[in-house]
Amino acid sequence: MEIGHISDQVNPKLRAIHMQPAVHQGQQGILLADPLGLSERRLFVPTPLAPLLPLIDGSRDLGTLRTGFELRTGIPISPRVLENLISELDASGLLDNAQFAEAVKAATDEYRQAKSRPPIMAGRSCPGDSQELAALLQGHLAGVAEVPPWAAAIKGVISPHIDFPRGGPVYGSVWATAAPALKEAELIVILGTDHNGGEGEITLTSQSYETPWGLVPTDQEVVDKIAALAGEDSVFGGELRHRAEHSVEAALIWAHYLTREKPCRVVPILCGSFESFIQKNMSPSTSGAISATIEVLRDTAGRRRTIIVAAADLAHVGPAFGDLLPLDLAARARLEGQDRRLIDILGVADPGAFFEEMRGDGDQRRICGIPPVFIALSVLSGLAGSPAGYAQCPASEDGTSIVSICGMVYY
């Protein structure tokens, strides 16, 4: 991505990016990265300059940015330091400007013209070799002692999207239980958490995903129906996010392994944030794109043997996620109590009760899966749910931060 001259950055605007605390050469700061993978550069911003980042929102020129920073911190900042930061942000592809728009268009065209959406987890968070991966999955599936007699009637599941080494036992419980139903399925709909999606966004793709066992065809008929009802610009505008988002792929690997001898079509859907719905106490179903998705999926599930999958994790808590206090044994016990209450609520596919619980919590636990779970429950409404595993997975080397996960099956 070409660097724009600093004078071109009239009102620089930081785009949606990854930010995480980091230490560089002994200095505390924030590491910025491009979630779309358009640029491999990462930019370290020292803590003293961090208050500038939320001000770079497109509403301020460089002079106003300097003034705003000084008002908030009481510390003067030189024009040279500010200009260098803006130039570095631009060089790293982190500004929302013309160069970024051109890069997105080129990358989207390349993505759509490719043979398939290649796997990104294989060789990183799970084995890339198909035989090694099969052995890993089969090991977790074999750990499930008994599958209930009603398993063939399963219509939907909640499965984690955390990496397999940490989430393996819960994955195994979910997919071993769902295996009899998957063998009869004509269609699998995977609703994945869109970690970079906008408020209430539904993002489709016409591209087919690939796993180490080959291509899994996307069902274009269902994709077209949702797009016709929700609007093509709405559901395909962020299609490039499918390229680097792992949540759909995490569930698809398990589904493909269990159906690889019987071809089955898939509908991959990324679901954006529900933060605004929670804050405003508005049902997500008031969104046109969300209601259109639910309507089409309900109709499809009524006509075809369909499995609805919500690829969702639960809480993200501890210093690694911005909390001040580390999780000790007592805090972990409290977290499990909160999670168990949520699992009880998930025991009936009632999207209204689920949303009310999330609204009451105010997302304090940073549940990473509210959108896909809400949409799945809306399609599966009224079915009985049965728990299929729970775990608290370490999210930091010292064990003071946790990602909790659960599994559910609906029949």
Secondary structure, DSSP 8 states (H G I E B T S, - for coil): -----GGG-SS-BB-S-EEEEEEETTEEEEEEE-TT-S----EEEEGGGGGGGGG-BSS--HHHHHHHHHHHHS----HHHHHHHHHHHHHTT-B-SHHHHHHHHHHHHHHHHSSSB--SSBTTTB-SSHHHHHHHHHHHHHT-----TTGGG--EEEE--S-HHHHHHHHHHHHHHHHHHHTT-SEEEEEEE-TT--TT-EE--SS-EEETTEEE-B-HHHHHHHHHHH-HHHHHTTTTHHHH--HHHHHHHHHHHHHTTS--EEEEEEE---HHHHHHT--GGGSHHHHHHHHHHHHHHHHS-EEEEEE----EESGGGT-SS---HHHHHHHHHHHHHHHHHTTB--HHHHHHHHHHHTTTT--TTHHHHHHHHHHSTT-BEEEEEEEEEE-STTS-SEEEEEEEEE-
